[in-house]
């Protein structure tokens, strides 16, 4: 067997493989021998059909099967001989198989780029400030007050205003292509919303503000061309709107009793201190994340290597799936006017390039993961999730999760190495 290798690009390789005629002849003879024992040919007893008859009836199938078997067997040997690991399923272009001649084929596939040296020392990055913004503690206290607020009808009956939580009823009528108005909601629908939060169409929210309980209004709307309901896109409609109820959010008093309701805090001062500590930790984490992101970006800039397209597609597909699932869980849609797929693809290319470069750095510096690293990882996961460490260990017995944990630990160790060798200035 002869194998020649041609590098079509830094990440695409083509093998040209030639199988000797003697091997081809042996495999063809073996295939006909097997066929002769098993084929049922009219006019001949099982196993007695002459080879010439079999060749006349089955030569196409036999040659195809032999070619496939030769390619399967010899390509594995060729890859091993040339010490090449394909990243993709090889695209094979077979030649024509003749029983008495050598058989040749080509196999094209993607590979990792050759990295002789990675420039990773002295990357210049800026460290942002980790200080808690002024007013952040008060803002968090207000958020907690809203979280613990009650919803009560106003002391005196009044029209709805921004900030109220209202119950509304609505029936939608849509004008069709013939100009006829038809009901689209199958009767009156009801919903509860907080005015001023943008949860309703702007026309409906504007109409609801100032309405009193029991009042009705007709509201004309034009649905956008990108509306989530394809049947409503670009159409005009009319909502028959009625106000069912009005409630206002009553915030609890900011005192020691409120602090106790928020957790195991002796007084309001203890709650404020806890909030401040958490905000400081969050700011420090953001600082660390920003530095890590800059290091990855600078590493990629310093090493503009080619990236296998298949790895980019795989990463982009995974990121797209995560974005769509997150939007679905939040009851939202990705903005169709934004080319978010192009952004995802650019991000995927950087992630793949960074992964290849960081793997080479780990190889260069012989970075390994110890039992102590794993134990530290379990501890950090337990602290983040607020779970017992033994429960975390039980969850990570799954081989896939274990591999994910090891990958995260290795990435952190490489980033620590890069940060230690970087030139960091305070922003």
Number of C-alpha atoms within 10 A of each C-alpha: 14 11 18 12 15 11 13 12 13 15 19 19 19 19 21 19 21 18 18 15 17 13 17 22 17 12 20 22 16 13 15 19 14 12 17 19 12 12 17 14 16 8 8 11 10 13 15 14 18 11 14 10 12 17 14 9 12 14 16 11 11 20 21 14 15 20 22 12 12 18 22 11 10 17 20 11 14 19 14 11 10 12 9 13 12 16 15 15 10 16 12 16 12 17 13 13 20 14 18 14 15 18 22 21 19 20 18 21 20 25 20 18 15 10 11 6 11 16 14 21 15 15 21 15 21 15 16 16 12 16 13 17 10 8 9 13 20 13 11 15 17 15 12 17 18 14 12 16 15 13 14 13 16 15 8 5 10 13 15 22 20 16 15 22 21 24 17 21 19 22 18 22 19 22 16 13 8 6 8 9 15 13 15 15 13 9 11 14 12 14 11 15 16 20 20 16 10 10 12 16 10 12 13 20 19 16 14 25 18 14 19 18 18 10 13 18 16 15 17 15 17 14 16 13 12 13 13 13 10 9 11 19 14 13 16 16 20 20 21 16 23 22 22 17 17 24 18 20 17 15 15 16 11 13 11 16 14 18 21 15 10 15 9 10 18 12 14 17 13 15 21 17 13 14 17 17 14 14 19 16 15 15 18 17 13 15 18 14 13 16 19 19 14 17 23 23 17 19 24 24 14 14 16 11 18 14 20 22 15 14 19 21 15 13 19 23 16 13 17 16 12 12 16 14 13 14 13 12 9 9 8 12 12 13 9 10 7 9 10 14 13 11 11 19 19 13 16 22 21 20 19 21 24 22 15 17 23 22 15 16 19 16 11 11 10 8 14 13 12 11 8 9 15 16 13 13 18 19 17 14 17 17 12 8 10 10 12 13 17 12 11 18 18 9 11 16 11 11 9 10 12 15 13 13 17 18 13 13 19 19 16 13 17 19 18 13 17 21 21 13 14 17 13 16 10 8 8
